[in-house]
Amino acid sequence: MESEIATLGKTLTTNSAGAPLRIAQVAPLFESVPPPLYGGTERVVSYLTDALVDLGHDVTLFASGDSVTRARLRSCRARALRLDDSPLKSDLASHLSMLHDVRRCRDDFDVIHFHTDILHLPLFEATVARTLTTLHGRLDLPDLHDVFRRWSAYPLVSISEAQRGPMPDANWLATVAHGLPLDLYSEAGRGGGGYLAFVGRVAPEKRPDRAIRIAQRAGLQIKIAAKVDAADARYFNEVIEPLIVEPQVEFLGELSEPEKRMLLQRARALMFPIDWPEPFGLVMIEAMACGTPVIAWRRGSVPEVIDDGVSGFIVDSEDAAVEACARLDEIDRRSVRAAFERRYSARLMAQRYLALYRGLATGAKTALESTSMQ
């Protein structure tokens, strides 16, 4: 496997070499790029955009005006939608206005990379061959099948092989794993806090209730750093809040990037007890970057991201998760960090995308094998 990884890296570097490309990155407007607190897709767009600039390319980022980037920023809304406290706002109108702006200047770019789910599909059919669409969400929604049959010419990127399961025959060009800047989490922590961590959203499919039960059975404290969306407020009030009994369970709310880094570096492990087909799970590689092992359910992308017994433990039950908590000393935190550096750097993510951009810009049918996840 190591030799295959080395060969893939050389191939990607070769394919991404050459004249600078003019690249548009089109982000959702729900969060700034990067988000100040919780946020997945916009965070990945930020890391990808900056890595492309560092590799010498001419990158324009279409995003909210409160974004911070090394690329050229095209402000499409003064503030990101979620943290804009105005009572009068429309996410649909904001995104349509942004896509109109992108369309007006589409000839300024060699490739336009969309991260906006399906909103752009009816608007860029005339230039579909110079577009790339990364799908960041779940694809097991029946209505999506008709959409991607209708607009089947769009080249698509998945973020895990598991994500493709509901639509195996879509126009997939590659699977490209997410990546983080190596210096964002610069070193492995020691896990000296002695607690388990849960980071993400308080939502039924994320199963913080399961994480709390496991921690209690394992005799460990758990710290929950998570946002509560309005749609999940009832679940939080009725299911999670009654379980928050300090000091065993501490609810921290949303954390900034430095706060999250400290939480993960000091944690014994990250709990990832999901109950849904997770497309990727960015927090898993954030934990790995901190040298923190992950105890994760065997759902969605988990078997692709976590090396069982190396970067964490993959489990199928609460009993197995409790047993994994007792085995955490078997995991070498330096090896967890090394696995992150080998597989999930932002630079490697950018090189993988550049191989695709060049194929699109030159009209070639470029594709990466499934080993791009490794």
N, C-alpha and C positions, 0 to 999 in steps of 0.2 A: 504493500500500500504506500509506503513512504516513497518508493521510486516512482510510482504512478503520480503521486502528488507533485514531486519535483518536476516530472516531465510536463504535467499540466501547467505548472507555473511558468516554465520556459516557453511553452506554446502560447499562453495568454500574453506574456510580455512581448513576444515577437509579433503577435497579431495586433497588439495595441500600439506598436511603434509606428512612426511615420509622421506625416504633416499634421499640425494641430487641426482639430475638428471644431466646427461651430455647433455647439450643443445647447439645446433648450431643455431645461428641467422644469416641469410643470407640476407644482405641489398642490395638495388640497389647501383650502383656506381656513380649516377648522382650528389649526394651531400655527403659531409662527414657526419658522425654520431656523434653528431648532426650537422646540418648545421650551419654555422656562420651567415647566413642571412635567406632568404626564404627557406622553405623546409618542407614538410608534412610527407611523409612516413618515411624518414630517422630520423626525429625528434621522431616519435612514436617508431621506432626501438630502438633508444637511451634510451628513458625512460623505455621501457619494459626490455631491456637488463640489465640496472643498477638495476632495481627493482628485477629482478630474482637473481642477484648477492647478493643483500641485503637480500634476503630470503634464502641464503645459498646454491645456486646451482652453478655448474661448467659450466660456460657459455663461449663459444667462439664466437666472432663476426667476421664474414667475411665482410669486408668493405674496403673503401679506407684508405690509410695509414695516412691521416691527420685527422682521426677520434680520438675522445677522449672518453674512456670508462673505466668502472671499471671491465669489463670482459677481457678475453684474446683476443687480437686483432690479427687477421690474415690479414695482409695487402695484398690486391688483386690488388691495383693500387696505385701509389705513391700519386696522388692527385685526388680528386673527379672531375668528368668530366666537370661539368658546369663551375667551376671557374678555370679550366685549360686553359690557353690562348694559348696553343700549336695549331698551324693550322692543325697539323696532328694527329688525334686521332680517335678511333673507339669505340663507345659505345658497339656495338655488340661483337667485339673481346674481349674487356675488360670483359664483362659479361660471355662470354663463357670460358675464361681462369679461372675466379673465380669459375664457376660451375665445371670445371674440377678438381680444387683443392679440392672443397667440396666433390666431388665424390670419390677421391682417399682416403680420410680419413673418409668416411661415417661410418665405423664400430667403430670409436672412440666416437660416440654419441648415446644416447638413442633416441633422437628426433632431427630432422632437421627442423627448422622453416623457410620457405621461404617467402620473401616479394618481390620477383622478378617477379611478374605478371605471365606470362606463360612460360618464357624462360626455366625453369628447367624441364618442364613436360616430354620431351622425354628422359631425362638422368637418371631419378631415379625410373624407373618403377620396378626395382628389389627390391627396399627397400621402396616402396610407403607407406607401412603400418606404417613406422616410420617417416613419413613426415607430416607436417602441412603447408598449404598454406593459408596465409591471402591475400585476394584480396582487394586492396586499391583503385581501380579505378572504373569507370563506366562500366556497363556490358550490356548496350543496343547496343553493336556493333554486327551485325549479324554474323560475322566470329567467334566470341567467342563461339557461340552455338556448332558449329562442334568441336572445340577444346575440350570443356569440355565433349562432348559425347565421343570423341575418348579416352580421358584420364580420364575416369569417376571414376577410383579407388582412385584418390587423395582426401584425406579429406580436405575440404575447410572451411574457416572461413570468414564470412561477417562482415563488420564493422557497418552495420545497417540492419534492416529488409527491409527497402526500397531498399537497394542496390540489394537484391535478386530478385526483381520484374521481370526482364527480363529472369531470369533463375531459376524459383522456384524449378525445379526438379534436380538441380545439387547436388553433394554429400556434402551438407552442414552439418557440424558437430556442429556449434554453431554460434551465433552472439556475438562478443566481442567488446564493445565500447572502444574507445581510452581513455587513461588516462594521467594525468600529475603529476609530483612530487608535493606534497602539498607545499613544501617550494620554488618552482620555482616562484610562485606568492604568496608571503607569507601572504598577507592581502588584504582586499577589499579597493579599492581606493574610493575617495569621489566624483569623477566626477567634480572636481572643475574647470577643463579647459573650461567647457561650450560648447564644440564642439562635433560633431559626428565623428566617426572614421570608415574608411574603410581599411581593412587589407587583403592582399592576392595577387592575380594576376590581372593585367589589361588585361581583356579578355572579349569578348562579353557575354559569359555565366555567368560571375561574375557580370556584369551590374554596373560598377562604374558610368556610365552615369546616371543611375536611382538613385543611391545614391546621386549624386550631385544635381539632380533636387529636390529630397525630402528635402535635407538640405536647398536649396534655398527657397523652398515654406514654410518651417518651420521657416525661419529666423535664421538659425543656421550656424555657420562655420563648414566645414568638412575638416578633414585631411586625406589624402590618402597615406597609407604606402603600397606600392605594387611594385612588379617587373614587367618588361615588357619583355616578351620573344620575340625572333626574329619573331616568327609566329604571334605575336599580335602587332608588331610595327606599321603596317598600321592603325589598329583600334585605337591605342593610338594617332598617329599623326593626324588622320582625325576626330576622334570623341571626344576623351578625352581632348587632349591638348587645343582645342579651348574653353573648359569649365573651364579651370584653370584660374580663375580670382581672384587674391589675393586681400584682405585678406579672402574673403569668402571661397575660395577653395585653399588648400595648398597641393602640391604634394611633398611627402617626399622621395619617392623611397623605396628601401629595407632598413629595419632596423635590427640592432642586437637585440638579446634577451632582454638586459636591456632597450634599447630604445623602443622596442615594449611594454614591461611591463609598462613603464612610460606613453606611449601614451594611453594604454587601461585603466590604473587606473584613469587617469584624464578625460577620455571621458565621456560625458553624456550617450552615447550608442554606440554600434557597429552596423553599418549598414551591413546587409547580404542579399542584394536584388537579389538573384541568379535567373537565368533563365535556369536551367539545373537540372538533377536528382542528386544532390549532394550526394555522398556516405556517407560522415560523416560531414566534416566541422570542422577541428581542431580549427580554430580560434574562433568558438563559445564557446568552453569550456575554451579557453585561456581568453576570455572576462569574462566568468562566474567566473573564478578563481580570477579575479581582482574585482569582485563584480559589473561588468558593464553589464547592461541589453542588450539584443540583439533584434533588430528589424529585423525579417527575413521573407522571402517569404515562403509560404507553398509549398515547393518543396523538393523532396528527403527525406533526413533524418531529416529535420527541426522539424517536429512534434514529433519525438522521442527524440530529444536532448533538445528542449526548452519547458519548462512548461509555457504555455500561461498565462500571468498575474502574474507569479512568477519570472521566470528568464528572461523575456522579453515579446515581443508581436509577434504573428504570424499573418501576413497580406497577403492579396491577391491583393492589388492594391496600387498605389501611394497615393491615397486619404487616405486609411487606414493607410499607413505608416506615413503620415503627422500628422494624428490624434494621432497616437501612440507617436510621438515626444512630443506632448503636454501633454501626460499622464505619462511621465517618472517618475514624482515625486510619482506616485502610487507604484513604485517598490522599495522595501527595499533592498538596496545593500548588506546588511549582509545576507539576505535570498538567494540572488543570489550566494554568496560565499558558503553558507551552502549547497545549492543544488549541487554545484560543488564537495565539499568535500564528500558528501554522495554518489555520483554516478560516479565520473570521476577521482579518484586518480590512479596514476601509480601502486600503490601496489595492488589495487583491480583488475586492468587490468591484472597484473602478476598472481594473484591468479586464475583468470578465465582461463588464458592460462595453468597454471600448472595443473588444473583439467583435461584439455584435454591431456596434455603431458603424464600424468600418465596413462590415459586410453590407449593411443597409445603405450606406453612403455610396458604395460602389456597385450596388445592385446584385451583390453576391448573396447566396443563400447560406449564411453562416449559422452554425449551431454548435452548442456545447453539449457534451455528453453528460449523463446524470452524475458522473464523478465530479462535476463542478461544485457539488455540495461538500466534497471531502477536503 
